[in-house]
Amino acid sequence: RISTGVRLEADGLTIDPVRLHEFTIRPGLHAYNRTFTEAWLTWRGVGGNVNVSLVATVADEDSAQLTLIVGITNAAQVNASDYVLLAVPTFAHGRAGTVRTSLRSASGVASGLRTSTLHLLQGEPMDVPRGAMATSAMASWDEASHGAPCAATPYQCPTPLLSVSLGALEPVIISTEASLSCGMAIARASHYRAREAATLERYGEWAEVKDAMQTSLMWSFIYDPKEGLVAPVTRNWAFSPRTVDGDQSEGLFCWDGSFASYMLSLDALDLAISNLIQIIKGRTSSGFIPSYSAGTTKTRDRSNPPVTSKIMSEISRRWGKGRTRWVVELCFDDLYNWNTWMYAMRREPPEALLSWGSDPFPFAPDGSQSTHGAGGGGASLESGLDNGPVMEGVPFNVTGRYLQDEYDAGYSGMFLMDCMALIELATMLGRDDAVAELRRRFDVVNGAMLRVLWNESAGYFQNRRSADLTPIERMAPTHFYPLLAGPASGPSEEQARATVVKHLTNPVRFAVWPSGMPPKDHPAPPEAARPLVQWRSKSGRHTLCCTLRCNFNVRGNHTKVRYEAMGVASVGALTDGETTALYAYGCGLNGSDVTLAPERWTPAQGGPCIKDSTAPALLALTSRSGPAAADLHALELWYHPAPSDHYVVASDSGKADAAARGYHRVALLGYVWPQPGTPNATSRYGLPSISKDDAAYIDQNYWHGRLWSPMIQIVYWALDSGYRGAEVQGARAGLVAQSKALLLKEWRGYGNMSMPGGSYAGSGRYVYENFDADTAEGYGYSSEAQPMYSWGALAGFIGLQASGYYEALGEDIP
């Protein structure tokens, strides 16, 4: 754990909880075997930023030998002597022991364990006033074991410390190897880092993707005494209380964690299997793998999308029967039982296609007491698409089976994928009985899916209400999942082509490029472009936002109306064509009429107006120019005196709305790119979680329109399931290209944040839980997105698969 304190007083360390969070941690390389890890911390201290480098090595020849190297990298620019490194040693996992510290060492002594001592090899020790305590240790303080804290604010409690000044130009070096010289420690770190960096070289143009994937996986990887080595997709979520010793309980999600094992299996088979076993062995007594498990907590009412068998079969195919048969034997019956449970408990009558649900379950040992499931909300959670729009308004449990009363095309397609994967695994094990039964189940569900869910005129497999087969018009990427069954037994080549052309590569729908290159007929807007969001206040006044800060400022008391266009807010982002800088102005006596206009603008109507922004709020092209000239929209200023409101519009619908409301056109402000979801708009990123022409898309709130890498992976599997048509193969290449760019936007330091000035701003090297569909922002102004969430890297992993890096290794590879 890493924490920062503000100042060291004579009577102890003082912690300012607000200033504590004014830092950014930038994760670096992290070896699978933990021989090398690195990170950088930037703290916004008094008088400027303080940059700290942290490196840890574990000796090749003895994994018990740990060395830490910590230093301020910009010591010449800051008063480094103001900063102190405090190491707070403790025993993990509830082990009893005693920690003893001196000025130059810290030792842990416990019965049955060898004594381990950290030695200060380089650095000036400091005698910190007794009672000082780092906040990270305070977070896990246990009164039952250690007594009540001495004070709430500042935190001052008895604990051993190893404290070292960071004022020297040389880094602080702490090691369990007392005889290790400082030169040897630094040389080892340099060698280990070069060795780890060299592992990326074989991936060529995909090396950066591999770095992002491994970094996001390993910085969340933990050892848990109950379950061994596991890979929670994020360390930010814990669903059971901390243990008495302060350890965090792991949270293992079914499909999230399975995808973590899939990525690990590229070149870390042992870690992949260790994690996957724990996910599968979390199976409930009802026979399904729970949505998540954490400690003794499990979601006993619901499961998750069934991707685990597919991932097990992919791992086995890559690493060979000789290396993986044992784990297939260990886990097959659990996976088969899960398939049996789905077939028995997740099919909705009368057509018996798959539907998401949430079951009541017994919680008393004798089954005498039970609890209801979580209802339709639980069914949405089981689907993995927590607030997904497609299931909104669908009745629940009309048939008494605790299911959504619909036939779900996505779930049906994934069930077929699960059957096919289990058939492969059963064949490996010689389980002929299971093969026969799984083929029977496949045929039953596949036949019903092809007959009931295909909509010839719409050109895709459509969810339908189970009561009367009424189509559910809303469309998500899950509607491409029926293609997982492949052309041999599932949807035909023509059905796949129609689905791709009408929806997947349609810029109005899912905006995947038809090939691996951006379309030339409607060029994408500049890299720095972002949607111009039209907001309306309760008084009827309009505000057009381009910057994140503008959207943050108005989202609480305004309603989103539409996207007007795509514009650019960063100076210097445009290289083609002359631009006009537009600034934010507050008009009227109270400034409630907010508008955009050029510098030194004097309004003919609606004044007085005062320029609110010092930097441009939007850059518009002065004329229709550049590759997208024919697509550009005129950005216009309209005005209405009651209420006094300047209304900036660009879209046809915006201008029609202004005219219908009695506004009149005041000025032309310049030209901008077409808004997302229009026929002449080419998106840089494809496959939003709801189609672009759906009303929920503008929300960009979690599964309302954001981009999600697990969807990208599953659709990639569908496009790679044997279809040979040019349209399908072109869309596959387009999805790979767009998704790589999506992952690398924030990884390279795009710099958007959870709130203006947030702790991840501009740091780079983060992999997000989900992404804005038009800008690739991680934590936007309207959606949660965990900043280090491993499944986000699936967006790049599909490119590694497409480029041949996940091919079978052969049985002779050790």
N, C-alpha and C positions, 0 to 999 in steps of 0.2 A: 504494500500500500504506500502511496505517496501523498504527503500533505505538506502544506506550507503555513508557517506562522508569520506574524507580522513584526513583533518586536520582543526583545529579551530584556525584561526589567530586572531590577536588583532582587526582587522576590520571586522570580520565576518567569516562565514563558507565558506571554499574553496572546491569546487567540482572538482574532476578529472574525466572526463567522461570515460576514459579508465579504471582506477582503480575501478570505480563505479561498473563495471560488474564482478569483481573478487570475486564473492561470490556464494554460493549455498544455496538455500532454500529447506529444507526437510520437506514436509508437514506431519503433524501428524493426530491424530484422529480428527474427525469433526462430532459432534452430529447433527442429523437431525434438532433438535429444537434449535441448536446453543448455548445450555447451556455450551458446552465445545468445545474449539478448541485449537490446539497446533501446533507449527511449530518450526523448528530449523534453524538457519542461521549460516553458516560458512563463515567467511570473511577472505580471504588470505591477512592479514595485514602485516605490517613491522615486521619482527622478528618471524613470525609464524602465524598459523591459530588462529582466535578468534571465539569461539563457543558461540552462543547466543541462549537462550531458550525464546520462546514467548508463553504465555498461556493467553487465554481469557475465562472468565466465564460470563454467564448471569444467574441471580438468578432465581431459580424455582418459587419463590413466586411473583416475579415482573420482567417481561421481560425488563423493562426499566433500570434495575440496571446492569451495566457493570463493570467488574473488569479486569485489565490487570496486568500481572506479567511478568517482563522482567529481565533477568540476564545473565551475562557471566558465563558459566558453567565451563570454565577452567581458572578462574580468577587467580589461583595460578601460572599458567604457563605463563601468559602474563601480561603486565603492564596495568591492567584494568582501571587505573585512566586516561589513554589516551582516553577513549571512553565515549561518551555522548549520551544519548537517547533524541531525539528531537521529541516531539509530536506536530503535526501541525493541530489543530482543524479547521474544516470548515463545512459549511452547505451543505448537499447533495441535489441533485435533483432540483437545482435552487431556493431553498427557500431563502428568504431574511432574514437576521438576522445579529447580531453583536456578534463577539467572543471577549471576554475579558480574559486576562491572568494575573496572578500574579506569584510570585515565586513558589507557592504551589498549584495553581488551574487554571483551564480554564473553562469558562462558555460560554454557547451559549444562547443568548436572542433573541427571535423573536415574533412578534405579532401573537397571536393565538396558540402559542406553549408554553408548559411549559418550564421553564428554566432548563437546564441540566448542571450540574457542575461536572467536573472530579477533584478529590482531590488527591494530592500526599500523600499517607499514609506512604510510606517508601522510603527513598532515599534522597540524598543530592541535593537540587536544585542548579542550576548554572545560573548566570546572563549572558546569551549568548549575545554578542554584537548585538544591534538592527540591523535589516536588514538581518540577517542570514535566509536562507530559504532552506528547504530540497528540493532535486531535484524532489521528487514525487509530491510535491505541484506545483513546477514550470511547470511540464508537463501539468497541467490543467489550467495554468494562463490565464486569459481572460483580454486582454488589455481594452476592452470596459467597463468592470465593475470595473477594479482595476487600470487602468493606465499602461503605458509602464514599462517593467522591468528596474531596475536601471542600470544593466550591464548584458552583455551576458555571459561573463566568467570572474570570477566565478559568479554564480547566487547570487545576493544580492538584495532582494526586501522586502518591508515592509510586515510583516505578524506576527500574534501572535504566540508565541511558548510557550510550556511547556518543559523545558530542565532540565534533571536530570543526574548527574554523574553515570556512571556504575562502578565506582572504588571500591565500597564496596563489601564485600563478600556476603551480603544479597541481594536478588533481589529487584528491583524497583517495587513498587506496586502502581497502580493508580486506583481509583474507583469512581463511582458516589455515593457510600454509604459512607458518611463522618464518620459515627459512626462504620464502620466495622474495627475490629482490624486486624493487620497483620496476627496474628495467625489464625483468623477465615477465612481470605482470602485464605491463603495457605491450610488450612484444607478443605475448600469448593472445591478448585481446585483439591486436591487429591481425595476427595470423588467423584466429578463429573467425574474425569478421570477413576477411578476404575469402576464406574457405566457404563460408555460408553464402556470400554474394556470388561465388563461382557456381553454386548449384542452380542459379537462375539463368546462366548463360545459355544452356542447352535449349531454352524456350524461345530464343530469338526475339522476334517482334512481340511475343506473348510473355516475355520475362516480367514486365511490369504487372501484368495480370496475375502471374504466379506469385509475385511478391505480395500483392494485395490479398490474394486468397489465403496464403499461408500466414500472413501477419494477422488477419482477422480471426483465423482459426486458433492460432497458438496463444494469442494474448487473452483468450477466453478459456483456454484449456486448463483443467484443474485436476488435482488428485483428491479423491474423496475416499476416506477409509472404508466406507460401506461398499462403494462401487468401483473403486480403482480409478483409472484414467478415463475421464469423460470430457465431452466438449459441449458445454452449454453454449447456445448461440449468442448469448450475451451474459456478462456478469452483472448487469443492472437489474435483473429480475430474480427475486427469490420469493417463492410462494409458501414457504413454511418458516416458522420462527427460527432465529439464530439459535444454535446450540449454546449450552451454558458456558462453553469456553470461547464463544464469540465467532466460531467458524461459520461461514456462510453455507447454507444448504443449497445444493445444486438444484437447478430447475431444468429438467430434460423434457423437451417437447418432442412429440413423435415425428412429425414430418420435418420440422426445423433441424432436429438432431440427426435424423437420417440423412438429410442433405449434407450436414457437416461431415459425416462418415464418407459420403460419396466423394466429396472434394479431398478429404484426407487420403483416400485410397489411390489418388494419383501416384503418390510416392511414399506414403507412410502407412502401409498396410496394418501394422500392429496397432497403431493408434486408432485407425478407422474401425477395426474389429472390436477393440476394447470398448469404444463408445457405442457401437451398434448393438453389441450384446446386451448392454445395460438398458438400452431403449426397448429392445424386444422382450427382455426378461422382466420388464415392468408390467407385462400383461396382467390384466385384472382377472379375477376369478370368473368373470362372465365370458372371457375368451377374447377380448379385444385389447389392443395396445392403447392406453389412455392418451388423451390429448396432451397431457403433461403429467409428470410425477416429480415430486420434490420432497425428499425425506420420506415420511409415511403418507404424505398427501398424494392423492391421485384423483383425476377426473373420472369418477366411476359412472357417470351418466353418458359419456361421449368419447369418441375416438378422434381421429384426424384423417386427412386425405391419405389414402393407402399407397404411399410411394416406397415403403421400406422393402418389400419383396423385390421390386424392380431394382432397387439399389443393391440389394444382396446379390442378385443375379448379375448385375453389371460388375461388381467387385470380383465375383467368381470368374466371370468371363475374362476380365483383365489379368488376374493373377494366377488363374489355372486351378484345375481340380486338385492337384497335389497339395497346394498351399491352403486351399479354402474348404475342402470337403469337411473337415472337422467342424468348422463353424456353421456350415450349412446343416450338418447332422444335429448340431446342438440347438439350432434355432428353427428348423423347418416346421416342426409340429406347432410351435407358437404362431408362426406366420400362417400356416394352414388353418389353424383354429380361428384366427382372425378373419380369414376369408370365409370360413363357415359361418361365423357370427354375422358378417355383413350379408351373406346370402340369406340367412334366416331372419335377421332383425332389421335390415335396412332396405328392404324391398317393399314398395308401396303398391297395394292392390288398386285396380284389378290387373294391370299389365305387368306388375311385379318387376318394375325397373327401380333403380337405386334412388334413394332419397335420404337426406341428412336428418338426424334425429337427436333426441336427448331423453334417456330412459330414467324412470325411477329405479332406485337400487336399495337393497337392504344395507343397513349400517350396524345393526346389532349382531353379535356373534351367532345367535340362533336364528337370525332372519326374521324375528318377530317385529322389528321396527324397520321402517324404510323411509326414504325421502323421495319427494318428487324430483324429476329432472329439472333442467333449467328452461324447459319450454322451447318456443321458437327461437329465443335468443341463444339457447344452448345449441340448437341445431345449426345456427349460423356460425357459432364458435367451432363446432365440429367440422364444418366445411373449411375452416382455416381462414375464411374471408369474413372477419368479425362483423364489419358493418357493410358488407357487400350489398349493392343496390338490387341485384337480381332477385334476392329472396325477400325484399321488402314487400309487405302486404300479402304474402302467401299464408293461407291458413295453416294451423298446426294441429295435429292429432284429431282430425275429423274422423279418421278410420279407426281410432283407438290404438294405433301402433306407435304413438309418440314420434311421428315423423312429420316433416313438412309435406303438405298435401300437393306434391308436384313430382314429376319425373325429372330428375336432374341429369342433363346430358354430360356434364363434367364428371360427376360421380360414376355414372354408368361407364364412361370411357376409362376412368381410372380403375374401376373394378375389372374390366376386361384386361387392362395392362397387368393388374395383380395376378389374374388367372394365368396369363401367358408366362409371367416371370416364375410363378410357382411350378408350372409345368416343366420349365427348364430345370429348376432345382430338384424336383421330384424325379425327373429322368436321370439326373446325375446320381441320385441315391438309389435308383432302382425301385422306386415306390410306384409300381404300375397301378395300384388301386387308386392312389391319389391322382395320378395322371388322368385316368379315365373319368374320375369324378370332376376334376377341374375342367376338363374339356366339355363335359356335359353342362356345367354351370356357364362356361363361356358361351356355348351355343344358345342356351336359353336367353341370357341377357343380350347377347349380340343380335339375335334374331328380333327380339322385341325393340331394341334400340333402332335398328335399321327400319323397322316397319312403322314405329310410332313417332319417333322424334324427328325424322328427316322432313324438312319443309322445302319442297321442290321450288316453289316460287321465291321464297326468301333465300334459298341457297345455303342453308346450314342446318345442323342438328339443334333443335330448339327445345328449351324446357317447356313442359306442358303441365297444366293443372290435371291432377289425377281424377278429379270428379267428372270432367267432361271433355278432357283433352284440349281445352282452350290454350292457345299459344301464349307464352309469356314473352313479350316483345323485347324486353331489355336483354342486352348481349354483353357478355364478359369473355375474357380469354378462355374460360372453362368450356365454352361452346366449340372450341377447336379440339378438345380432348377426345372426342369420339374417334379422331384420326389415329389415336394410339393403337387401335386394333389392327391397323395396317390394311393394305389392299387385298391380301390373300383371302381373308375372311370378313374383314370389316368394310368400311365405306369404300366405294369404288374410286378409281382414278378421277372420274368425272365429278363425283361428289367432292373430292378433295380440291380439285381445280376450282370449282364453283365457290367453295367456302373461302379459299384463299383470295380469289380475284374480287369477289363481291364484298369481302369483309376484312381479311387480314391485311392486304396491301392497299385497301381503299383509304385515302387520306382523311375521309370523313368519318371513318370507323376506327381502325386500329393502326393505320399509318406506318406499317412495316414497309421498308423499301422493297421494291420488286426484284432488286439485285443487290450485290454487295457494294454498290456505289450509289451515292445520292442521285435521285432523279434529276435530269437536266431540263425537263420541260417546265418544272416549277421548282427552282432552286430553293434550298432551305435558307432561312434568315441567318444573319451572322451568329457566331458562337455565343456572343454575349447577349443576344436578344432574349427577352422574357415577355410573357403576356401582359398586355395593358388591361387591367381589371377595372371594370366600371362598377362603382359603388353608388348607392342612393341612401341618403339619411332619412329619418322619419319625417323631416320637414319637406322632403321632396328634392333636396339639393343633391347634385351629383359631384363625385370626385373620381377622377381617372388616375389610377396608380400604376407606376412602372417599378419603382424601387420597393425592396422588402420593407424598408422603414415606413413608407407611406401605407402599405397594406397593414402592417402591424398597428399603425396609429388609428386606422379607421375601422378595423374589423369588429370592434366591440359594439359600436353603435350605428353601423351601416349594414346594408344588405347587398350582397353580390347581385349584379344585374346580368352581366354578360362579359365575355372577352371581346374587346373592340378590335384588337390587332396584336402584332408583335412589335415591340420597340426595344431600343437599347438605352441603358441608363449609365453606362461607364464611358467616360471621356477617353478617346483614343481607340475605342473598339471598332470604329468604322474606318475603313481604308479606301473604300470606293465611293466617290461622289461627295459633293459638298453637303455639310450637315448644318442644321439649325438647332441651337441649344434652346430648350424650353425649360423654364423654371416654374416652381410652384408659387402661386400667388394666393393670398387670402384677401377676399373682397368683402365689402359691406362693413358696417360699424363693428360687428363682432367677429369678422373674419370667417364666418361659417360657409361662405361661398368660395370654395377652393377650386382653382383652375390652373391650367398650364398656358404659358405665353412666353414670347421671347423676352430677352433682357431689355430693360428700359421700356417696357410696354405700358402704354397709357390707354385704359379702356375708354371706349366711346360711350359705354353704358355700364351701369352697375357698380360704379366706383364708390368709395375709394378702394384701391387695390394695392397691397403691399407685398413685395417679393419676400417669400418665406424661406427660400432655399438659397444657400450660397453656391452649391454645386448644381449642375443641370439635373432636372428630374427626368428628362427624356431627351434623346437626340433623334431628330427626324431628318430624313433626306430633303434637301431643298427642292429637288426635282426628281421626276421619275427617271432613274438611271440605274446602271449596274445590271448584273445577270437576271435579276428578278424584276426588271423595270415594268414589264407588262402586268405583273401581279400586284404591284404596290397600290395601297389605298390612300386616298386623300384624308389627312387628319384635319378635321374642321372644328372650329369653335362656334357654338350656337348659344343663344341667350334668350332668357324669358324674365320679364320684370317681376312676376309674382308667382312664387317667391323669387327674389333676385338670385338667379342661378346661371352660371356659365357651364355649359354642357359640352364637353369635348368628346367627339365621336369620330369613328373611322369606318366601322362596319356598315353594311347596307341596312341591317336591322336597327342599328343605333341611329342612323340618320332618319330612317322611317319613323322611329319612335319620337325623335325630337320634333319632326314636322307635325306628327299627329298630336303632340302635346302643346302645340302653339309656339314652339321656339322658332327663332329665325337665325339664319346663318350670318355670322359676324366676320369670320376670317378663315383663310386657309393657313394652317400652321406647318405644313410639310407633308411628307409621304412616309408611310410605314408599311410593314409586311402584313400579309393577310392573317387573320386570327386563326387559332387552332381549330381544326375540324371543318374547314371549308375546302371545296374541291381543288382550289389552287394553292393550298397550303401544304408544304412538305415538312414533316416533323423531323428533327434530328434524332428523336428517340421514338421507338414504337412499342406497341402492346400495352396501352394503359389498362387498368383493372376494370374499366367500364368504357364502352365505346364513346368516342369523342362527341358524337351527336346526342348523347344522353344528357339530360338536365343535371345529373349528379357529377358530370365530368368537371365542371367549373369549380366544384367544391375543393378538389385536390386535397381531400381529407381522408387519410388512411386508405381503405379500399374503395373510396369514392374517387376514382380517377388516377391515383398514384400508380407508379410503375413498381412492380414486385418481381424480384428475380426468380422465386420459385415458379411463378407462372411462365416466365421466360424459359426456364429449364424444361418444364413439362410440354410447352408448345414446341420447343426444339425437338424433344423426343418424338412428338407427333409428326413433325415434318420430316424426321429422319427414320420413319418406321417402314420404309420400303416404297414410298411413292416416287415415281420417276418423272413425272410431268415437269416441264420447264418452269411453270408458275410456282409449283411447290418448292422446287430446288432453288429458284431465285429468291423466294421469300425466306428460305432457310439462310441463305447467304446474307440477305439484308438484315435479318434479325441478329445474326452474329456480329455484323459490323456496327449496327446501332447500339447493341448491348455492351460491346467493348467500350465504345465512347461514353456510354452512360456510367459505367463503373469508374472509368478513369477521370471523369470530370471532377468529382469531389476528391478522389485519391490524389490528384495533382494539386489540390489546394484551391478549389473554386472559391471557398471562403464564405459561404452563407452559413446561417447559424440558427440556433433555437430562438434567439431574440436578438435585437440589435446589440452588438457588443458581447454576444454569447461566447462561451468558452472554447468553441471549436472554430472560431472565425479564422479562415485563411490558413489553418495549420496543415491541411492535407494529410494523406495517409490514413484516412478513415473510410470504412466500408459501411454503408448505411442500410438500415432495415428496409427502407423503401425510398423512392425518389420522385421528385416532381416530374410529371410527364412531359413538360415542355422545356424545363431548364436544367434538369438533373440535380437540382438542389436536394440535399439530404433533409435537414430539419427546416422546412419552410414555415411560413407564417400561419398555416392552417392545419398542420398535421404533425403528429408525433412520428419520429423516426429515430430509433436508437442509433448512436453514432459508431458503434463497433459491433455489428451484427453479422455473423459469418455468412448467412445465406445470401446476403447482398452480392457476394462474390460469384454466385452462380451466373450472373450476367456476363462475366468474363470466362467462366469455366466452360460454357458452351463453345467458345472459340477454341479453347484447348482441345475439346473433343473433336470439333470440326477440322482442326489442323492435324489430327492424327496422334496427339500426345496421350490419348487414352486407349490406344489399341492394346490387344492382347499381348502380354509379354512373352508367352511361351513357357512351357513347363520346365525348361532347363535353366531359367533365370533363378538364382538363389534368393 
